[in-house]
Amino acid sequence: MARAVPERDTACAVAQAAAVIGDWWSLLIVREAARGRYRFDELQRELDISRKVLTERLGHLVESGVLEKTPYQQGPPRYEYRLSAAGRALLPVLVSMQDWADRWVLGDGSLTATADADSAEAVRVHTLPGTRLPRLSLPAHTGGELDPMDPGAAATVLFCYPATGRPSPLPDGWADIPGTVGCTLENRLFRDAYETFTAAGVAVRGVSTQRPDEQRAFAAAEDIPFPLLSDTDTRLAAALRLPTFRAGQLLRLKRLVLVVDRERTVRHVQFPVTDIPAAVHTALVLGRALAEGGAAQGGPSRGGDA
């Protein structure tokens, strides 16, 4: 269970936060709730945790207001444990911890917007095929919020990118960070192929951590016909454990492409993306095949070459 905060630290917000989520299991439970695992049995199976410890940690997180306990079955009673507003506010902290470990624990400390094909980030991303995208919504440049997956399409291509340089200037040294250059090009290539994607029954969504108003100005200037979604609160990044990097004091998504089927299952991944035109072409080929019912399960690819 959580440790009591020493009297000398009662006004210390770091100590108070550690008392709520500083425990190993509590952090991992929040991670799994962000990934769409809400029920006791699936949490226990995923974490390989004892029932006693899981019961204690869930009770603590509910009592602390991080999780909300809601019934989904009456006889016998069964409950789901979903993130509250306070719990969702922890997601940028969770993603920041992941980003720090990817760079400084699992990596060599280099600042990069890409990754080696055999890196821990790539290994993690390439486990995504076969997993389901949790139900969530993100602010869209068109107004309101949208599901990252288009429910009316046979397949959805989600391409994540670090940031465009319009309308807000990019941070100093941006072009010196490997993998950052090419976001406007990528959007333009998806724009130019949009009618072909649509004719094939494939939806397109762009995702970055830029604000919706920034995305709106960019979309207007570039005539972007598909929704640009803002993951400023890192809900999608946390749900899929997407790789990030920090530049200009903000978390940015590393460039990758996902193809998701109508059942919300990730079927294909491209990461790292080193050839943007090839990645757009590959996304079209994979999306069309999935829409036609001919795509094989899984099928991660690297660098846009398939």
Salt bridges, closest charged atoms under 4 A:
ASP23 OD2 - ARG57 NE 2.84
GLU32 OE2 - ARG31 NE 2.67
GLU32 OE2 - ARG35 NH1 2.97
GLU32 OE1 - ARG37 NH1 2.99
ASP41 OD1 - ARG51 NH1 3.67
GLU46 OE2 - ARG35 NH1 3.69
GLU46 OE1 - ARG37 NE 3.59
GLU56 OE2 - LYS52 NZ 2.76
GLU56 OE1 - ARG57 NH1 3.47
GLU80 OE2 - ARG39 NE 2.90
GLU80 OE1 - ARG82 NE 2.97
ASP102 OD2 - ARG124 NH2 2.83
GLU121 OE2 - LYS254 NZ 2.84
ASP147 OD2 - ARG264 NH1 2.70
ASP150 OD2 - ARG205 NH1 3.98
GLU186 OE1 - ARG255 NH1 2.66
ASP192 OD1 - ARG191 NE 3.02
ASP213 OD1 - ARG211 NE 2.92
GLU214 OE2 - ARG211 NH1 3.76
GLU222 OE2 - ARG166 NH1 3.60
GLU222 OE1 - ARG188 NE 2.91
GLU222 OE1 - ARG191 NH1 3.45
ASP261 OD2 - ARG267 NH1 3.26
